[in-house]
Amino acid sequence: MHLYAATIFLSAFLLFLVQPIIAKQILPWFGGSASVWATCLVFFQTVLLFGYAYADWSTRSLKPRTQAALHVALLLASLALLPIIPETRWKPGGTADATGPALSILTLLGATIGLQYFLLSATSPLVQAWFWRRFHHAAPYRLFALSNLASLLALLSYPVAVEPVLTLVRQSISWSAAYAIFVILCAATAISTLRHAPLHAAEREQASAAGDGLPAPSVRDRLLWVVLAAMSSCLLLGVTNHLTQNIPSIPFLWVVPLSLYLITFILCFDHPRWYVRPLFLAAAALMLPAMAWFSESLNLWVAAPLYATGLFILCMVCHGELYRTRPGPSHLTTFYLMIAVGGSLGALAIGLGAPMVLHGYYELAIALVLCALLFAWQARGATWWLTSGAVAVCVATIAIAVYQVREYRTDMRVMVRNFYGVVRTRDFPEPPRFRAMYHGAINHGGQFLDAAYRRLPTTYFSRTSAYGRVFESLPAGARRVGIIGLGAGALAAYGRRGDVFRFYEIDPQVAAVAMREFSFLRDTPAQVDIVLGDGRLSLEREQPQGYDLLAIDAFAGDSIPMHLITREAMATYIRHLKPDGAIVFQATNRFVDISPVVERLAAQFGYTAVLVSDSQDNSESNGVEYWTSHTEQIIVTRSAALLAAQPVRSVAQVLFPRPGFRVWTDDFYNLLHVLKP
């Protein structure tokens, strides 16, 4: 008994611990967007399906000795692929792909952890089947709860005990060592099962059928399991994407929704007492329209608790209904296979299907509507008041979702979507007329449409921002300027004849919209170059550019790609900077304060970092000033002349080190240390 439990526990722990470890390693290679994690989840759910399918097939089709020999051989082969450190050859090269790097991410994951993850995925249903083969009197479903408990502990331990202590390389090596121990345990479990229960397939089926006495699941049962599992998977990815649209995609924000998802599995499969059906159906009836209503909220401290609570309640219903309709233990591998099919379909729909099919972030609204319809279907045949309530919830959820989608689309000139997110433009007709660009729900700059103001830099790039003050303070003569993050191209408004402005943009659709919808790039007398691809990776490949100014202004929604503010990134920037040049980091953000990060980076290389806050009181303005945003930007330079120039000196605040704050590197960074209260 203890051997089976230990094998399942360790396999599940490693199965979910490897997810943030490997995803965090490859996140910087593919732009740091939330879609990287969504694509990783597609891989994890799909390989989980393959693992469950293998467990079901091998249990039903192979003799015990053949099954054990095959599995032990695969386990031993997987050891040759350790440690799980992605090879640098997988880094993207060349220009950005308009379809996004989803296929590259899936291929990289398959080559790096594919076999190990496959074997870990198969372990829980396989070992439970072995357990049932040996102990016919004991139902193995509580081992599924144990598996999910181990998975939850792995997820919770990562941001608390692993990420703050170990570098990524040490995380990978430690995981690989633990995996080797798992291989020994799993092989021992297979051998022990053979020694104590050497049944052939036909004998095993007869014994299993006699053991539980329950009929085989019908097609309708299997379809219901798939739909319920797909629904909870869609909700998991939809909520995770929603939370990470405007906050950096980091393990902590991956872990919270996934932990809640697993907790519901643990509770529902541990004992029926945890899923009080009337209570959770009533709670779901309240949460569905509430989640639909707040789908556009930018207030993290409202949206995060609401969606976390909603995800927990809705997944409790999905997984509670799964447990209510479970088959006998002799059909458990089929049951788990159907759950894996549903999980994979849900992940594919949100992670890959939505960016290709939908023009906006509609998937969460669609998932909530489908969830309401599914719960109403499950409530059919109940009392009249329960049925009426379910119908009312469906109508309310659909009405709110339709309203929010219409608001999202209202007055939008352009709306396009790809792997990196949704780009929209909107015109504001009130004088002076203005056209804004949105990435996600965040305004990323814009341009006046009237000829008199068209070349005026606006929003985060006004003449009183750090950008404007640095341009005013640079030495006379032609200037070379590098900008990571194109947006609407507003910084080109500072271009003069003889200048070179070189923009690095990872998202091809942003470049297309900037050229088509805005005229900054066409109007400037400076030479303008656009380099498609991740800005940092592009700079790593280029010869030193000798920039007078390098602007770090890349955002996805309101999310800062973390790989742009590490020691290795800073070394790349300095390689391209003139000795008296300056780097300006865009630090304007609702949720994250990168000041201590940038201060440590500057000090590491002997530079000075100063903060420029540009607060505008536009409450009573209906003119040009209305489109000047409050900004916080950090200037990093060694130039005493630049820091002493009146435009900078008059507003700059020197940044001082935060006690105990570590320099961020590609191998170590922790967003929890810089979240705003």
Secondary structure, DSSP 8 states (H G I E B T S, - for coil): -HHHHHHHHHHHHHHHHHHHHHHHHHGGGGTT-HHHHHHHHHHHHHHHHHHHHHHHHHHHHS-HHHHHHHHHHHHHHHHTT-S----GGGS--SS--TT-SHHHHHHHHHHHHHHHHHHHHHHHHHHHHHHHHH-TTS--HHHHHHHHHHHHHHHHHIIIIITTTS-HHHHHHHHHHHHHHHHHHHHHHHHHHHHH----HHHHHHHHHHHH------HHHHHHHHHHHHHHHHHHHHHHHHHHSSS---HHHHHHHHHHHHHHHHHHHH-GGG--HHHHHHHHHHHHHHHHHTTT---HHHHHHHHHHHHHHHHHHHHHHHHHT---GGGHHHHHHHHHHHHHHHHHIIIIIHHHH-SSS-HHHHHHHHHHHHHHHHTTTS-HHHHHHHHHHHHHHHHHHHHHHHHHHTTEEEEEEETTEEEEEEEE-SSS-EEEEEETTEEEEEEE-STTTTT---BTT-TTSHHHHHHHHS-SS--EEEEE--TT-GGGGG--TT-EEEEEES-HHHHHHHHHH--HHHH-SSEEEEEES-HHHHHHHS----EEEEEE---BTTB--GGGSSHHHHHHHHHTEEEEEEEEEE---SSB--HHHHHHHHHHTT-EEEEEEE----TT--SGGGGB--EEEEEEE--HHHHHSHHHHTT-EE----TT----BTTB--GGGGB--
